[in-house]
Amino acid sequence: MSYVLELKDVRKSFGEEVVLNNLSLVVPEHTATVLIGASGSGKSTLLRCINLLETIDDGQILLDGKEISDPLINVDDVRRKLGMVFQSFNLFPHKTVLENITLAPVKVQGKSVEEARSAAKALLTRFDLADKADQYPDRLSGGQQQRVAIIRSLAVNPRLLLLDEITSALDPVLVNEVLSIVRDLKHDGMTMVLATHEMGFATQVADEVCFLESGNILERGSAEAVLRNPTNPKTQEFLKRVHQAGRL
């Protein structure tokens, strides 16, 4: 089996606090791995380490079999292969939607402006945002801004897409319009690692669900196994709280 991403005994601390505790994970090609767990369990830090926004203390991170956690690695070369979407949209407010999407393909990948604009417009059309191309982010709803942020990540044709609680800043009414894009990407075979509190959505897209607590993966398996029939008492307690909050 071809692994796009491998984590081997990854450890990360902030001072005395261990955030990732010898964590290992593999992500096969064309699969979606969903990270669940309470705030502070290590999900966001894990995604940031994969994207080299944080430096790990020990272990290895491999992308397509090549170690990217080596201190001597060219970070820019790695990030050309990764797309990351954050909780906050992180769009440039002084640039239009089209300019936000074409910036990385032109500046980082060296594509011509014409090529980048053509590809961006195709993505906007596909995800029903063609009429927003010349608008500025503050003229869009939160759901539209987050969809643009996802499209911006797709514009670089990433080998791996990382999604960090992409609906957490949205009004509940707007959540589904963002998640619908991820469902489409799953159908297309995009390799993804995503952290979410939306358990119903996780059930729909996950090939593997990993429950994290204190930087450890306490339980992993199919969505049916972990979300419907968890065996670890801590997973059970977490999902009980999620159910009470109305997210399952």
LOMI-468653 format. One line per 3 residues: their letters; for each residue y, x, z of N, C-alpha, C. Coordinates in pm, 1 decimal. Atoms other than C-alpha are relative to their C-alpha. Layout:
A = Y X Z Y X Z Y X Z  ...
***
This chain:
MSY = -119.1 83.6 0.0 0.0 0.0 0.0 125.0 87.7 0.0  -123.9 -77.1 10.3 348.7 121.8 -85.9 97.4 -42.8 109.1  -96.7 28.2 -105.6 582.6 147.3 212.2 138.6 43.6 -45.3
VLE = -138.0 -36.1 29.4 952.7 134.3 138.8 60.6 71.6 119.8  -58.0 -55.2 -122.6 1039.9 211.2 500.8 -109.6 27.8 101.6  89.0 -33.6 -110.7 851.2 388.5 778.2 82.1 57.4 114.7
LKD = -57.6 -56.9 -121.1 967.2 451.5 1132.9 -113.9 53.1 85.1  104.9 -64.2 -77.8 760.9 694.2 1336.8 55.4 48.4 133.5  -35.9 -40.6 -136.8 813.4 716.2 1714.3 150.2 24.3 14.6
VRK = -145.5 -15.3 -2.6 1188.3 662.4 1680.4 53.0 -26.8 140.4  -59.3 11.1 -133.7 1381.9 715.4 2000.0 151.3 15.3 -11.0  -145.5 -4.8 -0.6 1750.7 648.4 2060.1 51.4 -39.5 137.2
SFG = -61.0 28.8 -129.1 1951.5 661.4 2381.0 150.9 7.1 -10.6  -144.0 -12.9 -21.1 2311.3 603.1 2475.1 18.5 38.2 145.7  -4.8 -49.0 -137.6 2358.9 818.8 2780.8 -137.3 -11.4 63.5
EEV = 127.0 18.4 -70.5 2089.5 723.6 3030.6 -79.1 -120.4 -50.0  65.3 122.8 45.7 2008.2 398.1 2852.9 -83.0 25.4 -126.1  88.8 -11.9 114.7 1706.8 410.5 2621.2 6.9 -130.5 -78.8
VLN = -19.7 119.4 81.6 1779.8 167.8 2335.4 -117.5 -22.4 -94.5  121.9 6.7 80.1 1483.1 246.6 2108.2 -100.5 95.9 62.6  93.8 -75.8 -81.7 1170.6 366.7 2285.7 -127.1 31.6 -79.5
NLS = 116.9 -43.6 77.8 930.6 555.5 2055.9 -52.5 -112.6 -88.8  30.1 118.6 80.8 937.6 267.4 1810.8 -54.3 40.3 -136.1  61.3 -24.9 130.4 713.7 267.0 1501.8 -8.3 -131.0 -77.4
LVV = -4.1 119.5 84.0 731.7 25.3 1208.8 -20.9 40.7 -144.8  10.5 -20.9 144.4 630.0 3.7 843.7 42.3 -127.0 -71.2  -46.9 113.2 79.5 788.1 -220.2 580.5 -51.0 18.5 -142.5
PEH = 51.8 -11.5 136.6 583.7 -266.3 262.0 100.8 -52.6 -102.3  -86.3 45.0 108.8 753.1 -321.7 -71.6 -11.6 -150.8 -19.1  -7.9 144.1 29.7 862.2 -678.6 -152.6 -33.9 -87.9 121.0
TAT = 25.2 80.8 -119.6 829.6 -796.4 208.6 127.3 -11.6 82.4  -110.6 20.3 -92.7 1066.4 -928.4 472.7 -51.9 16.2 142.2  33.7 -21.5 -140.4 1038.9 -796.7 827.5 113.3 -55.2 84.0
VLI = -101.4 66.6 -81.6 1221.1 -1009.8 1083.4 -7.8 52.2 143.4  -10.8 -47.9 -137.3 1337.4 -866.3 1415.5 58.0 -110.5 86.0  -51.4 99.0 -93.8 1376.1 -1109.8 1703.5 4.4 61.6 139.1
GAS = -13.7 -49.7 -136.6 1471.6 -1060.3 2066.1 138.4 -31.9 51.8  -128.3 31.5 -62.3 1754.0 -1115.7 2308.8 105.4 103.5 -37.2  -108.0 -96.3 20.6 2092.2 -950.6 2271.5 -24.1 120.7 89.6
GSG = 23.7 -122.3 -75.1 2061.9 -587.9 2378.7 -142.7 50.6 -7.0  140.7 -42.3 8.5 1693.6 -561.1 2282.8 -20.5 119.7 -91.3  10.6 -116.2 88.0 1763.8 -293.6 2020.9 1.5 -33.5 -147.9
KST = 8.7 39.9 141.0 1766.7 -493.6 1696.8 111.3 62.2 -84.1  -112.8 -52.0 77.7 2115.3 -397.6 1578.0 -0.8 152.2 -4.7  7.0 -146.2 -1.9 2074.0 -36.7 1686.4 -105.6 51.0 -96.6
LLR = 105.7 -39.2 93.4 1750.7 -16.4 1489.7 50.5 -4.5 -143.6  -53.1 11.2 136.1 1923.4 -139.9 1174.5 103.7 107.9 -27.0  -103.2 -102.8 16.5 2213.5 99.5 1228.6 -62.2 138.9 -12.7
CIN = 69.2 -129.2 14.4 1972.0 391.2 1268.0 -61.4 13.5 -139.0  57.6 -4.0 135.3 1795.8 299.8 943.8 107.7 31.2 -102.2  -110.7 -21.2 93.4 2133.9 295.4 767.8 77.1 128.3 29.0
LLE = -59.0 -128.9 -37.9 2221.8 630.8 931.3 141.3 -14.2 56.1  -125.5 17.7 -72.1 2518.9 481.3 1113.7 -11.7 52.2 142.5  30.0 -62.6 -128.4 2354.3 610.7 1431.3 -103.0 108.8 -23.0
TID = 94.5 -110.7 10.2 2165.8 937.5 1474.5 -109.7 -17.5 103.9  110.2 15.0 -95.4 1821.7 911.5 1631.7 -19.0 128.5 79.7  23.9 -115.4 -86.5 1721.7 1141.1 1916.9 -132.9 68.1 -30.9
DGQ = 132.4 -55.3 27.6 1360.4 1185.3 1812.7 -73.2 -94.4 -94.6  77.2 79.3 93.2 1104.8 1063.2 1561.3 43.9 20.7 -143.7  -29.8 -11.5 142.7 1130.6 1009.7 1187.4 25.6 -137.4 -60.4
ILL = -21.9 117.7 83.6 1269.0 752.3 946.4 -21.3 43.8 -144.1  31.8 -36.4 137.3 1126.8 764.5 594.7 32.2 -115.8 -94.0  -27.7 96.7 105.8 1248.1 583.6 283.6 -77.1 43.9 -123.4
DGK = 88.5 -34.2 111.1 991.2 577.2 3.8 -68.8 134.5 22.9  76.5 -119.3 -33.5 803.6 853.4 183.7 80.9 124.4 26.6  -85.3 -116.9 -22.0 1102.3 1087.8 215.9 80.1 -19.1 128.7
EIS = -69.3 11.2 -127.7 1250.4 1160.7 555.3 151.7 -5.1 -20.8  -145.3 13.2 10.8 1609.5 1038.1 578.9 69.5 25.4 133.9  -58.6 -27.0 -131.3 1656.5 1113.2 949.2 22.6 148.3 24.4
DPL = -25.8 -143.3 -9.4 1669.8 1488.0 887.0 150.6 23.0 5.8  -144.5 -24.5 -12.6 2014.4 1613.1 1001.4 63.4 60.1 -125.6  -53.1 -64.7 119.9 2050.0 1801.1 671.9 4.7 -92.4 -121.4
INV = 5.0 93.3 112.9 2005.2 1489.9 456.5 140.4 -35.2 -47.1  -127.4 48.0 54.3 2287.0 1381.2 225.9 9.4 -150.4 26.5  -8.9 138.8 -44.0 2387.4 1056.0 393.7 44.7 -92.3 -112.9
DDV = -50.5 83.6 109.1 2576.4 926.6 91.6 -109.8 -33.3 -100.4  110.8 24.5 93.2 2268.9 966.0 -129.4 -93.3 -107.8 54.5  88.1 99.3 -61.0 2063.2 762.1 117.0 63.5 -137.9 -6.1
RRK = -66.0 130.6 -7.0 2319.1 485.3 151.9 16.3 -63.5 -137.6  -1.1 58.9 134.0 2326.6 441.3 -224.4 -123.7 -85.9 -24.0  125.3 72.9 16.7 1974.0 305.3 -184.6 -14.2 -115.1 99.9
LGM = 7.2 100.1 -105.8 2050.8 76.1 108.3 116.0 -97.4 -11.0  -106.0 99.0 -14.5 2245.4 -244.6 142.3 -2.0 -50.2 142.2  -4.0 50.5 -137.5 2365.3 -363.1 482.3 107.9 -105.1 12.6
VFQ = -93.0 109.7 -24.4 2529.1 -688.3 583.5 9.1 -18.9 150.6  -23.4 4.0 -143.5 2684.2 -711.8 928.3 29.6 -141.8 48.5  -36.3 128.8 -59.4 2757.0 -996.4 1168.9 138.2 -43.9 -47.6
SFN = -133.1 27.2 53.5 3123.2 -974.9 1077.9 -1.0 38.8 -146.5  15.1 -10.4 144.6 3186.9 -991.0 707.0 42.4 136.9 -55.4  -44.2 -134.4 39.3 3370.9 -656.4 679.2 48.3 7.7 -144.7
LFP = -60.4 -4.3 133.1 3537.7 -751.6 352.0 140.4 59.5 10.1  -136.3 -54.4 2.2 3857.6 -571.7 253.8 97.3 -115.0 -24.6  -86.6 118.4 13.7 4130.1 -833.8 312.1 102.5 10.3 -111.5
HKT = -103.8 -19.0 101.0 4371.4 -680.1 60.8 -57.3 7.8 -141.7  63.1 -2.2 131.9 4118.3 -689.3 -224.1 -61.7 -137.2 -28.7  61.4 126.6 38.8 3995.3 -989.7 -417.2 -151.5 7.0 16.5
VLE = 145.5 4.8 -6.9 3635.1 -1101.7 -405.9 -61.5 93.3 -103.7  54.6 -84.3 106.6 3567.4 -930.1 -737.9 22.4 147.8 29.9  -29.6 -140.0 -33.7 3735.5 -608.3 -622.8 -87.9 48.1 114.5
NIT = 90.2 -36.8 -109.6 3531.9 -608.9 -300.5 -138.9 32.9 -52.0  136.8 -16.8 49.7 3208.4 -638.5 -495.0 -14.1 120.9 -91.8  9.8 -108.8 98.2 3287.0 -378.7 -761.6 35.9 137.3 57.0
LAP = -47.7 -127.6 -55.4 3424.4 -110.0 -529.6 -111.2 104.3 9.5  107.7 -98.0 -17.7 3093.4 56.9 -438.3 -66.7 39.9 -131.4  59.4 -42.8 127.2 2935.6 45.2 -785.2 87.3 98.2 -78.0
VKV = -90.2 -89.3 73.0 3244.6 215.5 -929.1 20.4 131.4 74.1  -35.8 -119.7 -76.3 3335.6 458.9 -650.2 -120.9 82.5 42.7  116.9 -70.1 -53.4 2987.4 543.7 -519.5 -102.6 29.7 -108.1
QGK = 104.4 -17.1 101.1 2755.6 491.8 -815.4 52.6 47.6 -134.5  -58.0 -51.6 123.2 2999.3 595.4 -1089.8 -9.4 -91.4 -120.0  4.1 94.0 111.3 2966.0 279.8 -1297.9 140.3 -24.2 -53.3
SVE = -130.7 32.8 56.7 3245.0 184.3 -1534.0 48.9 -130.7 61.0  -57.9 122.0 -54.4 3482.0 -86.5 -1419.7 -54.3 -121.8 -74.1  47.6 111.4 80.8 3368.8 -307.8 -1705.7 -144.5 -37.0 35.7
EAR = 139.8 24.4 -35.2 3000.0 -268.8 -1619.4 -10.5 -63.8 138.1  4.7 52.2 -135.9 3061.6 -331.5 -1250.2 51.9 -143.0 6.4  -57.0 135.5 0.0 3276.8 -638.5 -1317.8 -97.8 -99.9 -63.5
SAA = 95.5 87.8 66.5 3018.7 -785.3 -1552.8 -115.8 -34.7 92.7  111.7 22.8 -92.0 2738.8 -742.2 -1298.7 44.8 -84.9 118.5  -51.4 76.6 -113.9 2955.2 -877.9 -1016.2 18.7 -146.4 -36.7
KAL = -21.1 138.3 43.9 3048.3 -1187.4 -1214.4 -132.6 -73.4 -16.5  132.5 61.6 14.3 2681.8 -1250.4 -1290.9 -55.6 -40.0 136.3  46.1 31.6 -135.8 2598.7 -1235.6 -919.3 78.0 -117.3 58.0
LTR = -82.0 110.0 -50.5 2888.9 -1464.3 -831.0 -41.2 -132.3 -64.3  44.7 121.2 69.0 2774.5 -1713.3 -1092.6 -134.5 -46.7 54.8  133.6 34.2 -50.9 2416.5 -1700.3 -967.6 7.0 -69.2 135.7
FDL = -7.9 55.1 -134.6 2523.8 -1779.6 -612.9 118.8 -94.8 18.0  -98.2 109.8 -1.1 2781.9 -2046.1 -704.7 135.5 38.8 59.3  -130.9 -45.1 -48.2 3091.1 -1842.2 -626.4 88.1 52.1 -112.8
ADK = -74.2 -52.7 115.0 3219.2 -1772.2 -977.0 148.0 -35.9 7.0  -139.6 44.4 -5.1 3537.0 -1968.9 -909.6 80.1 68.7 109.3  -68.8 -70.7 -108.7 3619.4 -1743.5 -611.6 30.2 145.4 -34.8
ADQ = -8.8 -142.1 36.0 3627.1 -1412.7 -803.7 137.3 59.7 25.3  -135.0 -54.7 -10.6 4005.8 -1373.2 -795.5 70.3 -39.1 129.1  -60.7 37.2 -127.5 4064.0 -1509.5 -447.2 -17.2 111.4 102.0
YPD = 8.7 -96.8 -109.1 4123.3 -1305.2 -133.1 -86.6 -58.5 111.7  94.3 48.7 -101.6 3877.9 -1326.4 159.6 56.4 -106.1 94.1  -54.1 96.5 -96.2 4115.9 -1517.8 385.8 15.2 -140.2 -58.0
RLS = -3.6 131.6 62.8 4110.7 -1803.6 135.1 -138.3 -64.9 -4.4  138.0 48.4 4.0 3733.7 -1845.9 177.7 -44.5 -48.1 137.0  62.5 38.7 -126.0 3529.0 -2021.4 442.8 -84.2 116.2 51.8
GGQ = 84.8 -105.2 -56.0 3319.9 -1809.6 677.0 -130.5 14.0 -75.5  124.3 -6.0 75.9 3006.3 -1902.7 486.9 18.0 65.8 -134.3  -27.7 -62.4 129.6 3163.6 -1804.1 157.0 24.0 149.7 16.0
QQR = -23.8 -142.9 -22.6 3282.0 -1472.5 301.2 -131.2 74.2 23.3  126.1 -67.9 -26.0 2934.7 -1390.4 427.7 -85.8 6.3 -125.7  72.6 -3.7 127.5 2782.1 -1482.1 91.4 55.9 109.6 -90.0
VAI = -61.0 -108.6 77.2 3030.0 -1246.8 -75.4 -45.2 135.2 55.5  45.6 -125.6 -60.4 2928.7 -975.3 173.3 -142.7 32.7 -44.0  137.2 -22.0 47.9 2564.3 -1021.6 72.7 1.2 41.7 -146.2
IRS = -9.9 -33.9 142.6 2655.6 -1013.6 -296.3 50.2 143.7 -16.9  -51.7 -137.8 6.6 2853.2 -693.5 -236.5 -113.2 100.5 23.9  113.0 -89.3 -25.0 2538.2 -533.3 -94.5 -97.7 0.7 -116.9
LAV = 91.8 8.3 113.8 2331.5 -656.5 -389.0 53.5 72.4 -122.3  -62.1 -59.2 118.8 2577.8 -509.1 -637.6 -42.1 144.7 -22.7  43.5 -139.1 15.2 2442.4 -158.0 -572.1 -150.5 8.7 -26.9
NPR = 144.7 3.8 25.9 2083.1 -269.5 -648.0 -78.6 76.8 106.9  60.9 -77.0 -108.8 1953.3 -159.4 -306.2 -151.9 0.0 -3.7  146.0 -8.5 -16.4 1599.4 -41.6 -250.9 -43.1 -80.8 121.8
LLL = 28.2 68.9 -125.3 1616.3 -196.9 95.2 127.7 -68.0 46.4  -114.8 76.4 -47.6 1845.6 -468.4 230.5 -15.7 -24.3 149.5  -1.9 16.0 -144.8 1936.7 -474.1 601.0 99.9 -109.1 35.8
LDE = -83.8 114.6 -34.7 2077.1 -794.1 750.5 3.7 -14.6 151.0  -14.4 -0.7 -145.5 2214.9 -798.0 1103.9 67.3 -128.3 48.2  -52.2 125.3 -57.8 2253.5 -1147.3 1252.6 109.7 -59.6 -88.4
ITS = -104.1 34.5 97.2 2436.5 -1261.4 941.0 57.0 -140.2 17.4  -53.3 134.8 -21.0 2483.7 -1617.7 1065.0 64.6 -17.2 137.3  -43.2 15.8 -139.3 2593.7 -1544.3 1421.9 147.5 -35.6 13.2
ALD = -142.8 27.4 -8.3 2966.0 -1570.8 1344.4 39.6 -128.8 -71.4  -28.2 116.7 82.8 2934.5 -1892.6 1145.3 -13.6 -130.3 77.5  18.7 136.8 -45.4 2981.6 -2257.1 1226.6 -139.1 -45.4 -43.6
PVL = 136.3 44.1 36.3 2633.8 -2420.4 1231.0 -8.5 -70.3 -134.7  0.9 71.4 127.4 2729.9 -2630.7 929.5 -9.5 96.4 -117.2  -6.7 -96.5 109.0 2776.7 -2314.7 721.4 -121.8 92.3 -6.4
VNE = 111.7 -93.7 -8.9 2457.1 -2137.9 824.8 -92.4 -9.7 -120.2  101.5 16.0 103.9 2227.5 -2284.1 561.2 44.2 54.1 -134.9  -43.8 -49.8 130.1 2446.8 -2188.5 265.8 -14.9 151.1 -9.2
VLS = 22.9 -145.3 -1.5 2415.9 -1823.7 372.7 -149.5 29.7 -6.4  143.9 -24.5 -2.0 2044.9 -1841.3 447.7 -66.1 -32.8 -132.6  59.0 34.5 130.1 1979.7 -1998.4 108.3 -2.3 120.7 -93.0
IVR = -0.3 -122.3 81.1 2078.4 -1669.2 -55.8 -117.8 88.7 38.8  109.5 -85.1 -45.2 1827.4 -1482.3 159.0 -133.9 -57.6 -45.1  123.4 61.8 51.4 1558.4 -1732.9 63.6 -20.5 35.5 -147.3
DLK = 9.6 -36.1 141.4 1636.2 -1664.6 -302.1 -41.8 145.5 -16.7  34.0 -142.2 8.3 1617.3 -1289.3 -245.1 -146.6 23.3 37.7  141.3 -8.7 -38.0 1283.1 -1331.6 -69.6 -87.7 -41.0 -117.2
HDG = 76.7 48.0 116.1 1156.3 -1526.2 -369.9 -1.9 104.7 -110.3  -10.0 -103.1 103.1 1273.7 -1243.2 -596.7 -74.6 127.6 36.0  73.8 -118.4 -40.8 1079.4 -985.0 -395.3 84.0 111.1 58.1
MTM = -83.4 -101.2 -64.1 1369.8 -802.4 -231.3 -64.3 44.7 130.9  50.8 -53.9 -126.1 1250.1 -573.5 48.4 111.8 -6.4 103.2  -105.0 25.8 -97.9 1437.6 -670.1 363.2 -48.2 25.0 142.1
VLA = 19.2 0.6 -144.5 1464.9 -602.6 733.3 118.9 -76.4 56.8  -110.1 80.9 -50.1 1666.7 -864.4 916.3 -19.8 -37.4 145.5  -2.9 47.6 -137.6 1760.5 -947.0 1270.9 61.4 -139.0 -0.2
THE = -52.2 136.9 -0.2 1811.4 -1315.7 1342.0 -39.4 -73.0 126.8  34.1 93.7 -106.2 1818.9 -1582.4 1609.6 -45.8 -133.8 -58.6  39.0 124.5 66.5 1733.2 -1849.8 1351.6 -151.5 0.7 -21.4
MGF = 144.9 -8.4 4.3 1363.2 -1895.8 1422.9 -60.4 -84.0 -113.1  50.5 80.7 110.3 1312.7 -2175.8 1171.7 10.7 74.3 -131.7  -19.7 -80.9 119.8 1453.2 -1950.9 902.2 -99.6 115.7 -3.5
ATQ = 95.9 -110.1 -7.3 1236.7 -1660.9 1020.8 -138.2 -45.9 -43.6  129.4 54.6 38.6 931.5 -1882.7 976.5 -12.6 -9.9 -151.5  0.8 19.2 144.7 1029.0 -1942.5 613.9 -10.7 130.4 -78.7
VAD = -12.1 -120.5 82.4 1091.5 -1584.3 503.0 -81.8 120.1 48.0  58.2 -121.8 -56.7 907.8 -1342.6 732.7 -142.9 24.3 -46.9  137.1 -46.2 18.3 601.9 -1150.2 624.1 -52.6 55.8 131.2
EVC = 35.1 -46.3 -134.2 605.1 -989.8 968.0 118.5 -25.6 92.2  -100.5 19.1 -104.3 792.7 -1081.4 1284.3 -27.2 100.4 110.7  11.6 -96.1 -109.7 860.0 -817.4 1549.9 89.4 -45.5 115.1
FLE = -76.8 36.7 -118.5 966.6 -917.6 1900.5 34.1 126.2 77.4  -47.5 -119.0 -69.4 1178.1 -648.6 2064.6 51.1 -35.2 139.5  -61.2 6.2 -132.1 1261.0 -601.4 2429.0 16.4 142.0 50.9
SGN = -30.0 -133.2 -54.7 1428.9 -294.1 2578.7 -43.8 111.8 -93.7  28.4 -103.5 97.9 1376.7 -101.3 2257.9 -145.7 18.2 -33.5  142.1 -4.2 30.0 1003.7 -171.5 2238.7 -39.5 -121.8 -82.7
ILE = 58.6 114.1 69.1 812.4 -389.6 1994.2 -117.6 -47.4 85.2  103.4 50.2 -90.4 610.2 -599.5 2238.7 -104.4 -84.3 -71.3  95.3 82.4 74.4 451.0 -825.8 1979.5 41.7 -1.0 -146.6
RGS = -26.7 4.2 143.9 421.7 -827.2 1602.7 -113.9 -72.0 -70.1  101.3 71.6 76.1 241.9 -1030.5 1342.4 66.1 -96.9 -94.7  -54.5 99.6 90.4 285.3 -1317.8 1102.0 92.9 -93.4 76.6
AEA = -89.2 95.7 -64.1 550.8 -1578.1 1168.7 -79.1 -105.3 75.8  83.5 101.1 -65.4 278.7 -1829.3 1251.5 -53.5 53.0 132.4  59.4 -56.4 -120.6 119.8 -1595.1 1504.5 104.2 23.5 109.2
VLR = -97.9 -39.5 -101.7 433.3 -1469.5 1680.0 86.3 -117.7 44.2  -94.0 106.6 -33.1 657.5 -1776.0 1661.7 -67.9 -127.7 46.9  69.8 122.4 -39.0 396.9 -2049.3 1702.8 -105.7 22.8 107.5
NPT = 108.8 -26.4 -95.2 121.5 -1882.9 1903.7 14.0 139.0 63.3  -17.8 -133.3 -58.4 267.4 -1581.2 2088.5 -96.3 23.3 116.2  93.5 -33.9 -107.8 35.0 -1400.1 2326.7 67.8 75.6 113.9
NPK = -69.2 -76.1 -103.9 282.2 -1180.3 2515.8 86.0 -94.5 83.3  -79.2 89.7 -85.7 435.5 -1360.9 2816.6 150.9 12.5 -22.3  -143.7 -17.9 20.8 776.8 -1211.2 2742.0 43.7 -62.8 -131.9
TQE = -29.3 70.8 124.9 763.8 -1338.0 2384.2 4.6 -149.8 25.2  5.4 141.5 -32.7 667.9 -1678.4 2517.0 126.9 -44.9 71.5  -120.1 35.2 -74.9 959.9 -1680.0 2760.1 123.5 2.7 -89.1
FLK = -114.3 -7.9 92.4 1207.1 -1569.0 2492.3 3.1 -121.1 -92.2  4.2 113.1 92.4 1093.6 -1838.0 2249.2 25.5 -132.5 72.1  -31.1 119.2 -79.2 1111.8 -2098.4 2525.7 150.9 -15.7 14.0
RVH = -146.7 5.1 -12.5 1478.6 -2007.9 2578.1 64.0 -35.0 -134.0  -51.4 30.4 132.0 1540.6 -2017.0 2203.6 -19.1 -147.8 -31.9  28.1 142.6 23.7 1376.3 -2359.3 2183.2 98.2 -87.4 77.3
QAG = -93.8 76.5 -82.5 1597.3 -2486.3 2464.2 141.2 4.5 -57.6  -132.9 -14.0 63.3 1899.8 -2358.1 2273.3 7.3 -70.4 -134.8  1.0 76.9 124.4 1790.9 -2559.9 1969.4 -9.1 80.8 -125.6
RL = 9.1 -85.4 118.4 1717.2 -2270.3 1732.9 -143.6 15.0 -49.7  140.3 -9.6 43.6 1343.1 -2327.1 1689.4 -49.1 -136.4 -45.2
***
